Amino acid sequence: MASEDGWPLETHTIPNAPNTAGPYPAYDLARLEKWFLDTLAVVSQRHAIGAVIATAHGCGAVLVDGNKPVLPMMDYDAVSPPAIDQAYARIAPAYGEVFCGIGAGAMRLAKQLLWQESAYPVEFARAKTYLTTAQFFALRLGGRAASEISQLAAQSHIWDLVRHQPSSVMRERGWDHLLPQRVPAGAVLGTVSEAVARRTGLARSTEILCGVHDSNANLFRYKAAGMADASILSTGTWMIGFQRDLAPDKLDATSAMVLNIDVDGENVPSTLTMTGREYDLIRKEKSAADAAVLAALPTLIAREPWRCPPSLGMTGCSPVPLTAGGSSDRRPKRLPNGRGWRSSTQHSAQTAALMRLAARNASSSMVASPPTCPSRAVLPRCGHRRASR
């Protein structure tokens, strides 16, 4: 939750553990929704809430009939069957169309669709829409079905980033009809349903905004502040490095380079590495305050950690050549503009006011704060293996 000027007021989290009891590892949507509604019921007693917006990571989506899943929402960490790996390798879009590789397991939404259609054809045939995660929660709250560009383009393989249409595999497999109309991230999709209003105490007039890709929400804060040309590091399970003035034809598939599209439909060349996951594996059960981590950064940088290869094989980076002594002659490439990187881990709540303002082109109040301010927003964040908020 955030104040009208974007200052965080409250944060609520829940571990986002996968459900392994079904046909494949999946998100426990029922558990996440229950937590979200229960939390709204608590915070609505302290804050006047005028709007709700969800953010979520890329490569997560739900096949839906009405407003209910026809199959569990697949976890992108799911290990796909070898037959699916082989079949998808034959039909996957080219890098120059989607600007990301196939990845491991169920890392791409189009590959998830192939798996689900092949293994569960009856359930798959019932699906009327395919909603990325943020838009699924908007639907569940009472909004209409919609798509949003930052989520569609987030390394999903379901969107052609050059021609701005469903990807070749979506069209060739006949899946493109599942994608509903695209609308801006801050567009109002409706108001909360009567059932949600009764459950949470929210007013029936509480608006449901479309929703946004989590790291793109972070990026938008800087763009809205007049810093669109800044180089941004957005951290979470993945660390994304946004660099606008790098031409897409300079992207290198072997060096963890991808293309994102921001909430305004503009290209944002990026790097993508699983830094947060690696950090969690290293620290195990230990934790450190953000201030302590930031204080340690100068020492870590002085050790030149780029001289060591990544410990996770999922980053997609090319190996770093090491000498016999364990060092490397390869230094990180400087950014084309020579600017420093800005790093941020907070995106969801602080972006709500800006999203709503951009969508409505108005100066009304927009986010959650004490009851003296009448019009507010709450944002759940569906985070990878870390926390939803």
Secondary structure by P-SEA (a helix, b strand, c coil): cccccccccbbbbbcccccccccccccaaaaaaaaaaaaaaaaaacccccbbbbbbbccccccccccccccccccccccccaaaaaaaaaccccccccccccccccccaaaaaaaaaaacaaaaaaccccccaaaaaaaaaccccccccccccccccccccccccccaaaaaaccccccccccccccccccccaaaaaaccccccccccccccaaaaaaaaaaaaccccbbbbbbccbbbbbbcccccccccccccccccccccbbbbbbcccaaaaaaaaaaccccccaaaaaaaaaaaaaacccccccccccccccbbbbccccccccccccccccbbbbbbccccccaaaaaaaaaacccccccccccccccbbbbbbbccccccc
